[in-house]
């Protein structure tokens, strides 16, 4: 117990909400304080209150308040399953801006959760609405799912001392309302959980596969036409006593509200919400029209799987879904990956049946025969080079001589036939003269017929002698 004497001038500071603590050198998540006490010694610190009612007895705090009373802003309460790496002084982030800090924490009254008190500086406290989501931003959040590898972090400081972040989710309603100081919120483990939609209506289903479900994890999406309508909640296996076989069991949940959200009528307007009977009838019609649940690869590199509900036109009609007790079993279709594996196995089996040893022996024999043929061809070419080529050269020389003799003979014949004084030349000249005379006679006949055409009938008129 400590009794202190307060100066008359500070009497107005000793009110109900005032706080006292022993000022010591401290190193906290928010910084270092009380360094001056290393020189001046320990002393009692006072935090002035806002109340007007005086008070004379106080319980001292173990450490100074994280936030001074006169600092503008508001306090809120966050509920989490565990405290994690959160501590007093841990930063509070909004869009990666440091806008506040953790000022305290305690176990809830029922002992089932931890209540964390945070202070948000003004004016950022106006961003807190009924739709605000808080999540732990401590360290690095690494997740591996069907969409690939995701790495998220707020700051280097949050990696070292932890932190909390908050934002408005993308699915927040436009009519979000502001909240009063002291409002309570849920603190999610990571951003993905905080931003996920929290559906009011959830319908559980179960899928049984004969193939391996390795790569399918809890939280993997369930899609229809590529749009998420649910998620995987459990992956296990069951022993089928009737068939004495083991089958993979996948438990999923689907959100009926997303069906009507995504669906459009033929006129383009939004589909009216369905009640429970309408939802069941809708699912049954889909199964009757060939829709089946199928395992598909979401990430080829990581091998992550997801559940896709798609239509298979040539699928036999499905049995009626048993709606008496959840989870409700939906029909499935073997994945294309399984079909590919079976085809590859068939191809490998056919390859194994190919007599590769016999084919290899035949190939070796063929190569040996080809090698022998090439050697024979080489010998033939050598023979041609040594014997045939000289004979060809001699034949060519004889041919050149014969050609020269023929050229000389043709030149002599030309001189004999067409020489200037040769008999041939004289006879040719006489023949040309005869042809010229015949041409002149024909020309005169044509001229006469043109002048006397009746001569063709009567004949040529006799000339009268004078």
C-alpha positions as CSV (number, residue, x, y, z in Angstrom):
1,X,0.0,0.0,0.0
2,X,1.2,3.4,-0.9
3,X,0.0,6.7,0.6
4,X,0.7,9.7,-1.6
5,X,0.3,13.4,-1.0
6,X,-1.1,15.4,-4.0
7,X,-0.5,19.0,-4.6
8,X,-3.6,21.3,-4.3
9,X,-3.1,22.3,-8.0
10,X,-3.5,18.7,-9.2
11,X,-6.5,17.9,-7.1
12,X,-8.8,18.0,-10.2
13,X,-6.8,15.1,-11.7
14,X,-7.7,12.7,-9.0
15,X,-11.1,11.4,-10.3
16,X,-12.8,8.1,-10.8
17,X,-11.2,7.1,-14.1
18,X,-7.7,8.3,-13.2
19,X,-4.9,5.6,-13.2
20,X,-1.7,5.1,-11.2
21,X,1.3,2.9,-12.0
22,X,4.9,2.5,-11.1
23,X,7.1,4.0,-13.8
24,X,9.9,1.5,-14.6
25,X,12.2,1.0,-17.6
26,X,10.1,-1.2,-19.9
27,X,10.5,-2.8,-23.3
28,X,7.2,-3.7,-24.9
29,X,5.9,-4.5,-28.3
30,X,5.0,-0.9,-28.9
31,X,8.4,0.5,-27.9
32,X,10.7,1.4,-25.0
33,X,9.5,3.5,-22.0
34,X,10.7,4.7,-18.7
35,X,14.3,5.2,-19.7
36,X,14.5,8.4,-17.6
37,X,14.0,6.4,-14.4
38,X,17.5,5.0,-14.9
39,X,18.8,8.4,-13.8
40,X,15.9,9.7,-11.7
41,X,14.8,6.5,-10.1
42,X,11.4,4.8,-10.0
43,X,8.4,7.0,-9.5
44,X,4.6,6.8,-9.6
45,X,2.9,7.7,-12.9
46,X,-0.5,9.3,-13.1
47,X,-3.0,9.2,-16.0
48,X,-5.6,11.9,-15.7
49,X,-9.2,11.0,-16.1
50,X,-12.2,12.7,-17.7
51,X,-14.7,12.2,-14.8
52,X,-15.7,15.1,-12.5
53,X,-16.3,12.8,-9.5
54,X,-13.3,12.7,-7.1
55,X,-11.8,9.5,-5.7
56,X,-9.2,8.8,-3.1
57,X,-8.4,5.1,-3.3
58,X,-7.0,3.4,-6.4
59,X,-5.6,0.0,-7.4
60,X,-2.3,0.6,-9.2
61,X,-1.8,-0.8,-12.7
62,X,0.9,-3.3,-13.4
63,X,2.1,-1.2,-16.3
64,X,1.1,2.2,-17.8
65,X,-2.0,2.3,-20.0
66,X,-1.3,1.5,-23.7
67,X,-3.3,4.6,-24.7
68,X,-3.7,7.8,-22.9
69,X,-7.2,8.8,-21.9
70,X,-7.2,12.0,-23.9
71,X,-6.1,10.3,-27.2
72,X,-8.9,10.6,-29.8
73,X,-10.3,7.2,-31.0
74,X,-12.4,4.4,-29.8
75,X,-12.1,0.9,-28.2
76,X,-13.5,-2.3,-29.5
77,X,-13.5,-6.0,-28.4
78,X,-12.4,-8.9,-30.5
79,X,-13.2,-12.5,-29.7
80,X,-10.8,-15.3,-30.8
81,X,-10.3,-19.0,-30.1
82,X,-6.7,-18.4,-29.0
83,X,-4.5,-15.4,-28.3
84,X,-1.7,-16.5,-30.7
85,X,1.2,-14.1,-30.9
86,X,-1.0,-11.1,-30.0
87,X,0.2,-9.0,-27.0
88,X,-0.4,-5.6,-25.5
89,X,1.0,-3.1,-27.9
90,X,0.6,-5.3,-31.0
91,X,-0.2,-3.0,-34.0
92,X,-3.6,-2.7,-35.6
93,X,-3.6,-2.3,-39.4
94,X,-6.1,-0.9,-41.9
95,X,-5.0,-1.3,-45.5
96,X,-1.4,-1.8,-44.2
97,X,-1.5,1.5,-42.3
98,X,-0.8,1.4,-38.5
99,X,-4.0,2.8,-37.1
100,X,-4.1,1.5,-33.5
101,X,-2.9,-1.2,-31.1
102,X,-3.9,-3.9,-28.7
103,X,-4.5,-2.4,-25.2
104,X,-5.4,-5.6,-23.3
105,X,-6.8,-9.1,-23.3
106,X,-8.5,-11.5,-21.0
107,X,-10.3,-14.8,-20.9
108,X,-14.0,-14.7,-21.6
109,X,-16.5,-15.4,-18.8
110,X,-17.4,-18.8,-20.2
111,X,-13.8,-19.7,-20.8
112,X,-14.4,-20.7,-24.4
113,X,-12.6,-17.7,-26.1
114,X,-10.2,-14.9,-25.5
115,X,-11.4,-11.3,-25.5
116,X,-8.9,-8.8,-26.9
117,X,-9.4,-5.1,-26.4
118,X,-8.1,-2.8,-29.2
119,X,-7.9,0.9,-29.7
120,X,-8.4,2.5,-33.1
121,X,-7.1,6.0,-33.6
122,X,-9.3,8.7,-35.0
123,X,-10.3,9.2,-37.8
124,X,-9.8,5.5,-38.7
125,X,-12.3,4.4,-36.1
126,X,-15.0,5.6,-38.5
127,X,-14.1,2.7,-40.8
128,X,-15.5,0.3,-38.3
129,X,-19.0,-0.8,-39.3
130,X,-21.2,-3.8,-38.8
131,X,-19.6,-5.4,-41.9
132,X,-16.0,-5.0,-40.8
133,X,-13.9,-8.1,-40.5
134,X,-10.8,-8.5,-38.3
135,X,-8.1,-11.2,-38.7
136,X,-4.7,-12.0,-37.2
137,X,-1.9,-10.6,-39.3
138,X,0.9,-12.1,-37.4
139,X,3.9,-13.5,-39.3
140,X,3.5,-14.7,-42.9
141,X,0.3,-16.4,-44.0
142,X,1.2,-19.1,-46.5
143,X,-1.6,-21.2,-47.9
144,X,-1.6,-23.8,-50.7
145,X,-4.8,-24.6,-52.4
146,X,-6.4,-25.5,-55.8
147,X,-5.7,-21.9,-56.9
148,X,-2.0,-22.2,-56.2
149,X,0.4,-20.8,-53.6
150,X,-0.7,-17.7,-51.7
151,X,1.6,-15.6,-49.4
152,X,0.3,-12.7,-47.4
153,X,1.8,-10.4,-44.8
154,X,1.1,-6.9,-43.3
155,X,4.5,-5.6,-42.4
156,X,7.9,-6.7,-41.1
157,X,6.9,-5.5,-37.6
158,X,3.9,-7.8,-37.6
159,X,6.2,-10.7,-38.4
160,X,8.2,-10.0,-35.2
161,X,5.5,-9.0,-32.7
162,X,2.3,-10.0,-34.3
163,X,-0.6,-7.8,-35.3
164,X,-4.3,-7.5,-36.3
165,X,-5.7,-6.2,-39.5
166,X,-9.2,-5.2,-40.5
167,X,-11.1,-4.2,-43.7
168,X,-14.5,-4.3,-45.3
169,X,-14.8,-7.6,-47.2
170,X,-15.6,-7.6,-50.9
171,X,-18.9,-9.2,-50.1
172,X,-20.0,-6.5,-47.7
173,X,-23.5,-5.1,-48.0
174,X,-23.9,-1.5,-49.2
175,X,-26.1,-0.7,-46.1
176,X,-23.3,-1.4,-43.5
177,X,-24.0,0.7,-40.4
178,X,-21.5,2.4,-38.0
179,X,-21.1,0.8,-34.6
180,X,-20.7,2.2,-31.1
181,X,-17.6,2.1,-28.9
182,X,-17.1,-1.2,-27.2
183,X,-18.8,-3.3,-30.0
184,X,-17.6,-6.9,-30.3
185,X,-16.3,-8.6,-33.4
186,X,-14.9,-12.0,-34.3
187,X,-11.2,-12.3,-34.8
188,X,-10.5,-14.7,-37.7
189,X,-7.3,-16.7,-38.0
190,X,-6.4,-15.3,-41.5
191,X,-7.6,-13.0,-44.2
192,X,-9.0,-15.8,-46.3
193,X,-11.3,-16.9,-43.5
194,X,-12.3,-13.3,-42.8
195,X,-13.2,-12.5,-46.4
196,X,-15.0,-15.7,-47.0
197,X,-18.8,-15.4,-47.2
198,X,-20.7,-16.6,-44.2
199,X,-23.8,-18.2,-45.5
200,X,-26.9,-18.5,-43.4
201,X,-28.2,-21.6,-45.3
202,X,-25.8,-24.5,-45.7
203,X,-26.7,-27.9,-47.2
204,X,-24.4,-30.9,-46.5
205,X,-23.7,-33.5,-49.1
206,X,-21.5,-36.5,-49.4
207,X,-19.6,-37.9,-52.5
208,X,-18.1,-41.4,-52.9
209,X,-15.2,-41.9,-55.3
210,X,-13.5,-45.1,-56.4
211,X,-10.4,-43.2,-57.4
212,X,-7.7,-41.5,-55.3
213,X,-8.5,-38.2,-53.7
214,X,-4.8,-37.3,-53.0
215,X,-4.5,-33.6,-53.5
216,X,-8.0,-32.8,-52.3
217,X,-7.9,-30.8,-49.0
218,X,-10.4,-29.3,-46.7
219,X,-11.5,-25.9,-47.9
220,X,-11.2,-26.8,-51.6
221,X,-13.9,-25.2,-53.7
222,X,-17.0,-26.8,-55.1
223,X,-17.9,-25.1,-58.4
224,X,-20.7,-25.1,-60.9
225,X,-19.9,-23.7,-64.3
226,X,-16.6,-22.4,-62.8
227,X,-18.3,-20.4,-60.0
228,X,-17.9,-21.4,-56.3
229,X,-21.1,-22.7,-54.7
230,X,-19.6,-24.6,-51.8
231,X,-16.5,-26.1,-50.3
232,X,-15.0,-29.4,-49.0
233,X,-15.4,-30.0,-45.3
234,X,-13.8,-33.4,-44.8
235,X,-11.9,-36.0,-46.8
236,X,-11.8,-39.6,-45.5
237,X,-12.5,-43.2,-46.6
238,X,-15.2,-45.8,-45.8
239,X,-15.2,-49.6,-45.9
240,X,-18.1,-50.9,-48.0
241,X,-19.0,-54.1,-46.3
242,X,-21.5,-55.1,-49.0
243,X,-18.8,-55.0,-51.7
244,X,-15.9,-55.6,-49.3
245,X,-14.1,-52.6,-50.8
246,X,-12.7,-49.3,-49.6
247,X,-14.0,-46.1,-51.2
248,X,-13.1,-42.5,-50.7
249,X,-15.6,-40.2,-48.9
250,X,-15.7,-36.5,-49.5
251,X,-18.0,-34.3,-47.4
252,X,-19.0,-31.0,-48.9
253,X,-21.4,-28.2,-48.2
254,X,-23.2,-26.1,-50.8
255,X,-24.7,-22.6,-50.3
256,X,-28.2,-22.5,-51.9
257,X,-28.2,-18.7,-51.9
258,X,-25.4,-18.7,-54.5
259,X,-27.5,-20.7,-57.0
260,X,-30.1,-17.9,-57.2
261,X,-27.4,-15.3,-57.0
262,X,-25.6,-16.6,-60.1
263,X,-28.7,-17.7,-62.0
264,X,-30.5,-15.5,-64.5
265,X,-33.9,-16.4,-66.0
266,X,-34.4,-16.5,-69.8
267,X,-35.7,-12.9,-69.7
268,X,-32.4,-11.8,-68.0
269,X,-33.9,-11.0,-64.6
270,X,-32.6,-12.6,-61.4
271,X,-34.0,-15.9,-60.3
272,X,-36.4,-15.8,-57.4
273,X,-35.1,-17.4,-54.1
274,X,-36.1,-21.0,-53.5
275,X,-37.4,-22.6,-50.4
276,X,-36.1,-25.9,-49.1
277,X,-38.4,-28.0,-51.3
278,X,-37.6,-25.9,-54.3
279,X,-33.9,-26.3,-53.7
280,X,-34.2,-30.1,-53.4
281,X,-36.3,-30.2,-56.6
282,X,-33.7,-28.1,-58.4
283,X,-30.8,-30.3,-57.4
284,X,-32.7,-33.5,-58.4
285,X,-33.5,-32.0,-61.8
286,X,-29.8,-31.2,-62.3
287,X,-28.8,-34.7,-61.5
288,X,-31.5,-36.1,-63.8
289,X,-30.2,-34.0,-66.7
290,X,-26.7,-35.4,-66.4
291,X,-25.0,-33.2,-63.8
292,X,-22.4,-35.1,-61.8
293,X,-19.7,-34.2,-59.2
294,X,-16.2,-34.8,-60.5
295,X,-12.6,-34.5,-59.2
296,X,-10.6,-32.0,-61.2
297,X,-7.1,-30.6,-61.1
298,X,-7.0,-27.0,-59.9
299,X,-3.3,-26.6,-59.9
300,X,-1.2,-28.8,-62.2
301,X,2.1,-27.9,-60.6
302,X,1.0,-28.5,-57.0
303,X,-1.4,-31.3,-57.8
304,X,-4.3,-29.7,-55.9
305,X,-7.8,-31.0,-56.6
306,X,-11.3,-29.5,-56.4
307,X,-14.8,-30.6,-56.9
308,X,-16.6,-29.5,-60.1
309,X,-20.3,-30.1,-60.8
310,X,-20.7,-30.4,-64.5
311,X,-23.0,-31.9,-67.1
312,X,-22.3,-35.2,-68.9
313,X,-24.9,-35.6,-71.6
314,X,-24.6,-39.4,-72.2
315,X,-24.7,-40.3,-68.5
316,X,-27.3,-42.8,-67.3
317,X,-30.2,-41.3,-65.3
318,X,-29.3,-40.8,-61.7
319,X,-31.2,-42.4,-58.8
320,X,-33.5,-40.3,-56.7
321,X,-31.6,-38.5,-54.0
322,X,-32.5,-39.7,-50.5
323,X,-33.5,-36.5,-48.6
324,X,-34.4,-38.3,-45.4
325,X,-31.2,-37.8,-43.5
326,X,-28.2,-35.5,-44.2
327,X,-25.6,-35.5,-45.6
328,X,-27.3,-36.3,-48.9
329,X,-25.4,-38.4,-51.4
330,X,-24.9,-37.0,-54.9
331,X,-23.8,-39.1,-57.9
332,X,-20.3,-38.7,-59.2
333,X,-18.4,-39.2,-62.4
334,X,-14.9,-40.6,-62.7
335,X,-12.3,-37.8,-63.4
336,X,-10.7,-37.3,-66.8
337,X,-7.4,-37.8,-65.0
338,X,-8.4,-41.4,-64.1
339,X,-9.4,-42.0,-67.7
340,X,-6.1,-40.6,-68.8
341,X,-4.3,-42.9,-66.4
342,X,-6.2,-46.0,-67.7
343,X,-5.4,-45.0,-71.3
344,X,-1.7,-44.6,-70.5
345,X,-1.7,-47.9,-68.7
346,X,-3.3,-49.6,-71.8
347,X,-0.7,-48.0,-74.1
348,X,2.1,-49.2,-71.8
349,X,0.6,-52.7,-71.8
350,X,0.5,-52.8,-75.6
351,X,4.1,-51.5,-75.7
352,X,5.1,-54.4,-73.4
353,X,3.6,-56.9,-75.8
354,X,5.7,-55.6,-78.7
355,X,8.6,-58.1,-79.4
356,X,11.4,-55.5,-79.1
357,X,14.1,-58.1,-78.8
358,X,13.1,-59.7,-82.1
359,X,12.7,-56.4,-83.8
360,X,16.2,-55.4,-82.5
361,X,17.7,-58.6,-84.0
362,X,16.0,-57.9,-87.3
363,X,17.3,-54.4,-87.3
364,X,20.8,-55.6,-86.6
365,X,20.6,-58.0,-89.5
366,X,19.3,-55.3,-91.8
367,X,22.2,-53.0,-90.8
368,X,24.7,-55.8,-91.4
369,X,23.2,-56.4,-94.9
370,X,23.3,-52.7,-95.6
371,X,26.9,-52.5,-94.5
372,X,27.8,-55.4,-96.9
373,X,25.9,-53.7,-99.8
374,X,27.8,-50.5,-99.2
375,X,31.1,-52.4,-99.3
376,X,30.1,-54.0,-102.6
377,X,29.2,-50.7,-104.0
378,X,32.5,-49.3,-103.0
379,X,34.3,-52.1,-104.8
380,X,32.3,-51.5,-108.0
381,X,33.2,-47.8,-107.9
382,X,36.8,-48.6,-107.4
383,X,36.7,-50.9,-110.5
384,X,35.0,-48.2,-112.5
385,X,37.8,-45.7,-111.5
386,X,40.6,-48.1,-112.5
387,X,39.3,-49.8,-115.7
388,X,36.1,-48.3,-117.1
389,X,37.1,-44.6,-117.0
390,X,40.3,-45.1,-119.2
391,X,38.2,-47.0,-121.8
392,X,35.6,-44.2,-121.8
393,X,38.3,-41.6,-122.3
394,X,39.7,-43.6,-125.4
395,X,36.2,-43.9,-126.8
396,X,35.7,-40.1,-126.4
397,X,38.9,-39.4,-128.3
398,X,37.8,-41.7,-131.2
399,X,34.4,-39.9,-131.2
400,X,36.1,-36.5,-131.5
401,X,38.2,-37.7,-134.5
402,X,35.0,-39.0,-136.2
403,X,33.3,-35.8,-135.6
404,X,36.1,-33.8,-137.2
405,X,36.1,-36.0,-140.3
406,X,32.3,-35.6,-140.6
407,X,32.7,-31.8,-140.4
408,X,35.2,-31.8,-143.3
409,X,33.0,-34.1,-145.4
410,X,30.0,-31.8,-144.9
411,X,32.0,-28.8,-145.9
412,X,33.1,-30.5,-149.2
413,X,29.5,-31.5,-150.0
414,X,28.4,-27.9,-149.4
415,X,31.0,-26.6,-151.9
416,X,30.0,-29.2,-154.5
417,X,26.3,-28.7,-154.2
418,X,26.0,-24.9,-153.8
419,X,29.2,-23.6,-155.3
420,X,29.0,-20.7,-157.7
421,X,29.8,-22.7,-160.9
422,X,28.5,-26.0,-159.8
423,X,25.9,-27.9,-162.0
424,X,23.5,-27.9,-159.1
425,X,23.7,-24.1,-158.9
426,X,23.0,-23.8,-162.7
427,X,20.1,-26.2,-162.6
428,X,18.5,-24.4,-159.7
429,X,18.8,-21.0,-161.5
430,X,17.0,-22.5,-164.6
431,X,14.2,-23.9,-162.4
432,X,13.6,-20.5,-160.8
433,X,13.3,-18.9,-164.2
434,X,10.6,-21.4,-165.3
435,X,8.7,-20.8,-162.0
436,X,8.8,-17.0,-162.7
437,X,7.4,-17.5,-166.2
438,X,4.6,-19.7,-164.9
439,X,3.7,-17.1,-162.3
440,X,3.5,-14.3,-164.9
441,X,1.2,-16.5,-167.1
442,X,-1.1,-17.2,-164.1
443,X,-1.3,-13.5,-163.3
444,X,-2.2,-12.6,-167.0
445,X,-5.0,-15.3,-166.9
446,X,-6.5,-13.9,-163.7
447,X,-6.5,-10.4,-165.1
448,X,-8.2,-11.6,-168.3
449,X,-10.9,-13.5,-166.4
450,X,-11.6,-10.4,-164.3
451,X,-12.2,-8.4,-167.5
452,X,-14.1,-11.2,-169.4
453,X,-15.8,-13.5,-166.8
454,X,-18.1,-15.0,-169.5
455,X,-14.9,-16.5,-171.0
456,X,-15.4,-19.3,-168.5
457,X,-18.6,-20.3,-170.4
458,X,-18.0,-19.3,-174.0
459,X,-14.2,-19.6,-174.1
460,X,-11.8,-17.0,-175.3
461,X,-13.1,-14.8,-178.2
462,X,-11.3,-15.1,-181.6
463,X,-9.5,-12.1,-182.6
464,X,-10.8,-10.6,-185.9
465,X,-8.0,-10.0,-188.4
466,X,-7.8,-6.5,-189.7
